[in-house]
Each structure stands twice: as structure tokens, then as C-alpha cells.
Amino acid sequence: MERKPPSSPGEILSVIQRRKYWILIPSVILIAGGLMVTPLVPRTYKSTTTIMVTARSLPSVYVKSADNNREDTRLEEINLQVMTGRGFPEIIEKYNLYPKLRKKASMTRLVAAMRKNISVQEVPDASDGRGGVLAFTISYIGQTPQQAQEVTKALAQLFMDENLREGRERSQEAYAFLTSQLNAAAERLTAQQAKIQAFKMSHLDSLPEQAQANMQMISQTQAALQTNEDALTQANQQRVYLQSVLNVKQNGDQGISAPPPATPLQVELAQKQQELRADLLKYTPLYPDVVRLKHDIAVLKDEIKNAPPTTSATFVAQAPQLTGPSMNDQLRSQLIALNVDIKARQARQQQLEQRLAQLQGSVGGLPAVQTQFAALNSDYEEMQKNYNALLEQQQEAAMVTALGQRDQAQQFAVAEPANLPVLPFSPNPLLLNMAVVLLALLVGFIFALVVEIGDDTMHDSDEVAAYLKLPVMVALPKFSKLADGTWGAATLKS
């Protein structure tokens, strides 16, 4: 008869009750053996240290975007540099890591194995809305507690050294970059200075600081122009008078009446006027000699106007002094001098008119020149600000480099040193013991099940009906031995 394995919970419970010793004895033996073997299982220990990411004590001198300056990005860069394994060989040799693997594997495989035992986790800053990093933890899984602790310390130092090296390289790169930018800014500033100087040279009369001086010069030029014009008019009148007198003396035999001869006051007046015209060519109307001559001329004019009428005898007496060859020569010389004076005044008049037009043009073009000059100055000031900012940043970068990044190294600070693990990280002792117990019970149940299936005894009426396919007419109840040695009926469990 082939027995079927138990399928219902009742059948399984019956098997456990009937074969309990087949379950307990193997289980106890296996549990005892397992508890003796588990201490021999290799154990690993995990040590962890926490490093705080502190704020930088020096201002940033790097020309980068805000995202590139965030500490989490910087930590990722340092983590990548460390995990490349550049400092791992020294740690492996110093702490004698992976001795069995070192006998048959290359350093590349040893570094890869060490990398698997290292974990770096970021601790987010809850107070930072941008998701910044407050700290990070470094963990290492070693063969002994002391080994795990020492290697974790070495890894923490490796991170801090990498942070120092990376910060030093950044400061040097920043200094070189800022130096190039500063040189370019200096060249632009020098070029702008040359442009402003050239603009000033080409607009000397139209610069904003020349506006007041130009207005004064326009007033002075207009006054000089008016004075020269009056003197030129007077000289032309005097030339006409002298030409008429000379013509009369040359045509005196033709019966033309000659103008009355000049009196001494008139001659003196003509001389004073000649001196005044000569001085006005050299001096301003307010010059002392010019003022004196104007006063003398005014006095002579009053004297001539108020002088009594002269008699013919007086003219006759004076005639020899005003006539004759000497008088003609004097008139001719005066006329020649007067013509020279007129030409000089005409040239002076043209120069003054050109100068006045130039000054008026400069004043008229002043708004446009001011706009251009202001634009040049604005560009120069902006370039100067940029140059000063770059110079300040270069000095900061030089200071950071000169200080050897001492402040930069403080960006990483050990908040919790590497701990000495007490319990192994793997395998977990509790879980290992539970696994041994469960495995032993499972093996004991399998033994009981094998014995149950190999036994062809039928234990109750249900089994008789199931295996023989016959109805059960009578079933005797089970009897158990009582304490007094008699037998009593036991209740059958259907």
C-alpha cells in the first residue's frame, strides 16, 4: 500500500504528534551542531564616520554659475575623485587588506573590491530650501572591528585631503583665469582712454568744460569785431578825406576850391586817432593806453567843436606851414599808412568773423558732442568698475593660494569620528541562529515525513476507509493508561 503525504492541516498535525521524536531529535542535533559551527562563519564589521560640510570662510572668486558653486555638486566631484581609487593602494598596503586576494589578484581588482566595501551617503540640510548638503557619512566594511575603524579614519582623511587639493587647484585656476581677464580688461581700459583722448583733441572747443569759456570768448570776439568794424569805418572815412585833400592840392590850378586847411587841433586829432587804431590792433578796448587815447580824442573833439572861427589872416599865416611840397608828402605818407591800416583791419575783421563762426559752431554742436563724450565716459567708468572688481577678485585668489588653503580645508570638519563596531555587520548573529533553528526543524519534519510515508500502519478509521475503499463497520476507541494502572477510553478525534 502506497501512503499519501498529509495534505490537510489536521493530517499534518497528526503526523507531528505521532512522529514528534523524529522531529525533535534531529532538530536538536542539528541546532547544537549549527550553534557550534556559526562562530566559525567569517564576520565583517562596519564603521561609520560623519563629516560636516561647513560654509566657506573666504568669498568665492570663481566665475561660475550658482548651480556649479553648490556644495552638493562639489561633494559629488570630490567623491568621484576619491572613488577612482587613487589613494586606495596605500591604504590596502598599510592595513593589510584582502590578504588572500592579494596573492592572486592585481591591484585593480583589489581597488574594485575595496570600492564595494565603501559607502558614502549625503545628509540633506532640512533648513535649506534648495536641497543643500549638511553633512555626509563614510562607511567601510572590514574583517575586524579595529580594521574597519582604522580604514574609515583613513578614508575620511582621504576625503579631506582631496578637498584641500581640489580647493588649491581651483584657487590656482581662478588666479590664472582672473589674471588673463584682468589683462584683457586693462587693454580695453587703455584703448578706451586713448579713444577719449583722441575725442578731446578733435573737439577741443566743444567739450563740456569749454562751454563757459566759449561763451566768454564769443562775447570778447563780438566786442573786438565791433571795435574793429568801427575803427575800419573811421579809417575809410579818413582815407576818403585825405584822398580828397590830396586831389584838391593836385588840381588846385583848375579853379576848384580847396577845403579849408587843417588846424593844429585837427592834425593832433588825426594823429591820436591813428595811434588809437594801431593800439586796437594789439590791445583790448580796456587797455590803459587805449582808454587814454579815447579820452584825449574826446577832449580834442570838444575843443575843435568849441574853437572860435578862424580868420583868413590866420589861414594865411598858417598857409606856409600846411602847403607846399612838405604838406603833400605828409598827406601821401598818411594815406599810405592809412591804407596799410585798412588792409590790416580788413584781415583782422575776416579773422574775427571766422573765429566767431567757429565758436558759435562749437557752441551749437555742444549737445551732440556732450552726448558722445558722456557715452565714452560711461563706457570708461563701466570698464573701470569691471577692472577694479577683477583686481579685487585676483587679490583674493592670490591670498587664498598664499595661505595654502587653510581656510578652505576647514570646509570639511569631522562631526563624528569613526566608531569601533561591537556587533558584526554580517552575518547578523540573531538572524543566523534563527536560520539554524528553522533549518533544523525543517530537516526534522522532513525526517518525520519520510518515516510517516514509509509506515503502512493505518491509525484511524478515516485512513482505513480511504485506503481500503471499504466501509468501516466497527471502530474501537483508543485507550490510555491511567495513573492507577487501569485503562480508560480516550476520546477519538475525528
Secondary structure as GFF3:
##gff-version 3
##sequence-region A 1 494
A	DSSP	alpha_helix	9	18	.	.	.	ID=ss1
A	DSSP	alpha_helix	20	37	.	.	.	ID=ss2
A	DSSP	three_ten_helix	38	40	.	.	.	ID=ss3
A	DSSP	beta_strand	45	53	.	.	.	ID=ss4
A	DSSP	three_ten_helix	67	69	.	.	.	ID=ss5
A	DSSP	alpha_helix	71	83	.	.	.	ID=ss6
A	DSSP	alpha_helix	88	95	.	.	.	ID=ss7
A	DSSP	alpha_helix	99	104	.	.	.	ID=ss8
A	DSSP	alpha_helix	107	116	.	.	.	ID=ss9
A	DSSP	beta_strand	118	124	.	.	.	ID=ss10
A	DSSP	beta_strand	133	142	.	.	.	ID=ss11
A	DSSP	alpha_helix	145	202	.	.	.	ID=ss12
A	DSSP	three_ten_helix	208	210	.	.	.	ID=ss13
A	DSSP	alpha_helix	211	250	.	.	.	ID=ss14
A	DSSP	three_ten_helix	252	254	.	.	.	ID=ss15
A	DSSP	alpha_helix	264	280	.	.	.	ID=ss16
A	DSSP	alpha_helix	288	306	.	.	.	ID=ss17
A	DSSP	alpha_helix	312	322	.	.	.	ID=ss18
A	DSSP	alpha_helix	325	364	.	.	.	ID=ss19
A	DSSP	alpha_helix	366	402	.	.	.	ID=ss20
A	DSSP	alpha_helix	406	409	.	.	.	ID=ss21
A	DSSP	beta_strand	412	416	.	.	.	ID=ss22
A	DSSP	alpha_helix	429	454	.	.	.	ID=ss23
A	DSSP	alpha_helix	461	468	.	.	.	ID=ss24
A	DSSP	beta_strand	478	481	.	.	.	ID=ss25
A	DSSP	beta_strand	487	490	.	.	.	ID=ss26
###
